[in-house]
Each structure stands twice: as C-alpha cells, then as structure tokens.
Amino acid sequence: MTEAARRLTVPNQPAAELRARGFAEALAAARGKHVLIALRGHPDPDGIACAIAQAHIAQRLGVAQTTVAYCHELSHRENRALVKLLGLDLRKIKTVRELGKVDFLALVDAHEVDPDLADGGDYEVLTIVDHHRPASPPKARFVDMRMDVGATATIFVEYLLELAVLDPDAEEDRRIATALMHGLSTDTDDFTFARSTDFRAAGQIAEICDRDLLQDLSRRLIAPTAMDVIARALQALGVRRNFAMAGVGFVTEAERDTIAQAADFLVRREDIDTCVVYGVVGDKYIEGSLRTHSASVDPPVWLEQAFGTDEKGRPYGGGRRDKGGFRIPIGFLGRVTDRAQLWQLVEHAVRTALLRQSGEDPTPGVLVPPVAPT
C-alpha cells in the first residue's frame, strides 16, 4: 500500500496522527531498553491482542526487548486457545524482578498496574492505552483513554496504520491482525456494540487476517465445567421484576470465567433486563459478572454504588455499557472454615447489596433463597 493510499484510509487524520506521534515519542524513551507490557487481571482477547501489537510497534521503533506478562490464570478456554493457536509468548509472573532488568512498564486495556503484581509500583509506567472509564486520572508518560470505542484493539489498529503498517504477506503481521480482529469481535459482542470507529478498524485489517484461524478462534465452545456452573446458576436463580441474580458457590481460579458465561446465558431470558451471577473464586475473592440490556443501568456506576470502593478509593467493580464485573477480597470471612457457613455469609452480603442497589427490599423472602452450591 502506498503512503498516500494508506493515509487516505484513516478517518480524522490530524487527530490520529497526533495520537500516534505521541505514542511513538513515549516509546522513543525506551530505545535500547526493556519494556514489560503488563496485562491486568485475567487476560482477555482484546488485551492480549493489543499487547502483541504494542510489542510489534515497539520493536519497529527500536525498543530492545518487550515482554508480555500477566499475574492471573488464562482462565477462559477461548483465551488459552488464542495464545496456543497464534503461538504467542506470554509470561506468567508474580514480580517484575523475576524478568531481570526491566526499565519501564506499559499498560494495555487497563489503566492501573495489577495490584497483585507485587513490585509493580516500583517501575515507571511509560504508556497507558485503554477504553475503560478510569476512577481517577491515569499516570504515565503517554495516556490514550477513549471511551468512545468498543475495544482497545481499535486504537492499536490506528497506531499500526501510522507507525508500522502490517504486511499481508508476513506471517507475524497476519497473526497480529487476526488477534486484533478477534479482540474487536469479542469486546464488542460480535460487533453488536461496536461503534463506527470499530467497524472502520475492522475494515482496515480484514484482508490481512488469517480467516481459517479466525474461524477456529471464534468457535464459542462451552466447557463441561461452564455447563455445571450454568446449571447451578439456574438452580439458584431469583428474579424480581426484570432483575435476576444467582450465586453459584465456590469456583476454582482456573474456572472463574464460567461465572461470566453463566451471566451471558441468563440475560438471554426474555423477562430479564439485568442479571448478576456471583461466586467465591479460589477461596480468596467474591467475584461476579453483570449483564444488562437496560439503558438505565451503567454497569461501572451501578456496581460501585452497590459495593463501594477499597481503602485506596478504587471501585470494586467496573465495566462498560452492557456488562461489568466485580472482585472483592473475602477478607476476614476467610477465617470461616465451614464452607457451607462461609457461603451463607457471602450469599447474604452480596444479595443484600444487589437488592438494595436494584431498588428491591433486601429482607428475606423477597427472592426465593437459593440452594447453596458446593
């Protein structure tokens, strides 16, 4: 593609060029150095794709070494398949220091360093690129926060067009385009919630993607463990008007994404506008997923109002316009050794918070008390 033709394809060229230039200038500070692209939480397709796109751009701009790493499990089958089928090199770490000398951190699809990265606060954050609403202004040499796009992958397609155009004949470039397209698709619910910028970004990389590989990645198979959690959610389901909630009990860390899959399933019921599915993950956290069709429910705001913030003022929940999630340390409740009793305490606390936020009476009997899963 010629330079002139390439530039004609980019909408709002001055703004796109300015943002890409700022991104490149920040990466210039890391020439000859080592940048850790740190994924927050459990990596999803959008975050993984953006990380490898940033590593690709960084290499083109003279960064000596980039490492893509994460703290938590690749818990969703789909995410493990993405890493395996694309042959991606991702590292699971507990500290930055175990990677040797690291000069900078970079964040994609997140605006804060994962709190479980023990020494993450000891390093300067070079770049932050995200599409989630921050609770407080992010701090880095370069920050690109856009809440008007459906996926962070859209932003990285723009950067690639300006800084490192993908070659359809290069296998590595085709893998990056395929990952970005998959990230775009998953984060916009198969483009159901995509904005015009997301569609344009998809159009820019459509001819570079590996179609067969993309089809393999897009097969939304449900694991037996997810089926089990969905069954528990159905058994525990309580509905009040158009709001539904279900506690699924104890879930292993490796299977935490089954909670979100259960919420995806329940919200399809025709009389439900908003649903929340929650459970105890790894005996350490109370985690839940919210799904909604209601225009009056803003997931990050709704969840913050329901569960509040931690001691640093950070909301326990977050999300976007149709979905959200929360993660609350189980804290002193973890001292309870009887799992049935622990679940009763968790169930009561979460159900009370959700009912109050939904405007319902939290007293017993409003919803049929669910059977505590084991």
Secondary structure as GFF3:
##gff-version 3
##sequence-region A 1 374
A	DSSP	alpha_helix	3	8	.	.	.	ID=ss1
A	DSSP	alpha_helix	13	28	.	.	.	ID=ss2
A	DSSP	beta_strand	34	39	.	.	.	ID=ss3
A	DSSP	alpha_helix	45	60	.	.	.	ID=ss4
A	DSSP	beta_strand	65	70	.	.	.	ID=ss5
A	DSSP	alpha_helix	77	86	.	.	.	ID=ss6
A	DSSP	beta_strand	90	92	.	.	.	ID=ss7
A	DSSP	three_ten_helix	97	99	.	.	.	ID=ss8
A	DSSP	beta_strand	104	108	.	.	.	ID=ss9
A	DSSP	three_ten_helix	120	122	.	.	.	ID=ss10
A	DSSP	beta_strand	125	130	.	.	.	ID=ss11
A	DSSP	beta_strand	142	145	.	.	.	ID=ss12
A	DSSP	alpha_helix	152	163	.	.	.	ID=ss13
A	DSSP	alpha_helix	171	187	.	.	.	ID=ss14
A	DSSP	alpha_helix	196	205	.	.	.	ID=ss15
A	DSSP	alpha_helix	211	217	.	.	.	ID=ss16
A	DSSP	alpha_helix	224	236	.	.	.	ID=ss17
A	DSSP	beta_strand	238	240	.	.	.	ID=ss18
A	DSSP	beta_strand	243	251	.	.	.	ID=ss19
A	DSSP	three_ten_helix	253	255	.	.	.	ID=ss20
A	DSSP	alpha_helix	257	266	.	.	.	ID=ss21
A	DSSP	beta_strand	274	281	.	.	.	ID=ss22
A	DSSP	beta_strand	285	292	.	.	.	ID=ss23
A	DSSP	alpha_helix	299	307	.	.	.	ID=ss24
A	DSSP	beta_strand	317	319	.	.	.	ID=ss25
A	DSSP	beta_strand	323	329	.	.	.	ID=ss26
A	DSSP	three_ten_helix	331	335	.	.	.	ID=ss27
A	DSSP	alpha_helix	339	357	.	.	.	ID=ss28
###
